[in-house]
Amino acid sequence: MQTLPQGRPLSKGDWTRMATKFRKDLDARIAKAERLRDKLDACIGCGCLSLSKCALYNPQDRVRMDGTGPRYLIEVGV
């Protein structure tokens, strides 16, 4: 919203620029949700180490060094 023009109505170009940025953000969120859906029953790097697979994919919770949360879902390409 910071890029909205001041003192004039939005033009088609303004709407197109905003929609393009919003679409990129939305596509990234959709991709993250799809990764969650597809890997929810696998090791997601969250640190719980409750699945037998976790010892293979995240031995001794080594991914905790990268931060909190489901690292294998947050980090694209991991």
C-alpha positions in Angstrom: 0.0 0.0 0.0 3.0 2.3 0.4 3.4 2.5 -3.3 -0.1 3.8 -3.9 -0.2 7.2 -5.6 -1.2 10.1 -3.5 -3.8 12.7 -4.6 -5.1 10.7 -7.6 -7.3 7.7 -8.3 -5.5 4.4 -9.1 -4.9 3.7 -12.7 -5.0 0.4 -14.5 -1.2 0.3 -14.4 -1.3 0.9 -10.6 -3.7 -2.0 -10.2 -1.6 -4.2 -12.4 1.6 -3.6 -10.4 -0.2 -4.3 -7.2 -1.8 -7.4 -8.5 1.5 -8.7 -9.8 3.2 -8.3 -6.4 0.2 -9.8 -4.6 0.2 -12.7 -7.0 3.8 -13.5 -6.3 3.2 -13.4 -2.6 0.1 -15.6 -2.9 1.9 -18.1 -5.1 4.6 -18.4 -2.5 2.0 -19.0 0.2 0.3 -21.6 -1.9 3.6 -23.4 -2.6 4.3 -23.5 1.2 0.9 -24.9 1.9 1.3 -27.5 -0.7 4.7 -28.6 0.8 3.0 -28.8 4.2 0.2 -31.0 2.7 2.6 -33.3 0.9 5.1 -33.7 3.7 3.0 -33.5 6.8 3.6 -37.2 7.7 7.4 -37.0 7.1 10.2 -35.3 8.9 9.6 -31.5 8.5 12.6 -30.4 10.6 10.6 -29.1 13.4 12.7 -30.6 16.2 10.2 -32.9 17.7 12.1 -36.0 16.4 9.0 -38.1 17.0 9.1 -40.1 13.7 11.6 -42.8 12.9 12.5 -40.9 9.7 13.7 -37.9 11.7 16.9 -39.7 12.8 17.8 -40.0 9.1 16.7 -36.5 7.9 17.5 -34.5 11.0 19.9 -36.4 13.2 20.2 -34.9 16.7 18.0 -32.0 15.4 20.9 -30.4 13.5 18.5 -28.2 11.6 17.7 -26.3 14.8 20.8 -24.2 13.9 18.8 -22.7 11.1 16.0 -21.4 13.3 12.7 -22.5 14.7 9.7 -24.0 13.0 9.4 -26.6 10.3 12.7 -25.9 8.5 12.2 -28.4 5.7 8.9 -26.7 4.8 10.1 -23.1 5.3 13.3 -23.4 3.4 12.6 -24.0 -0.3 14.9 -26.6 -1.8 16.0 -28.1 1.5 
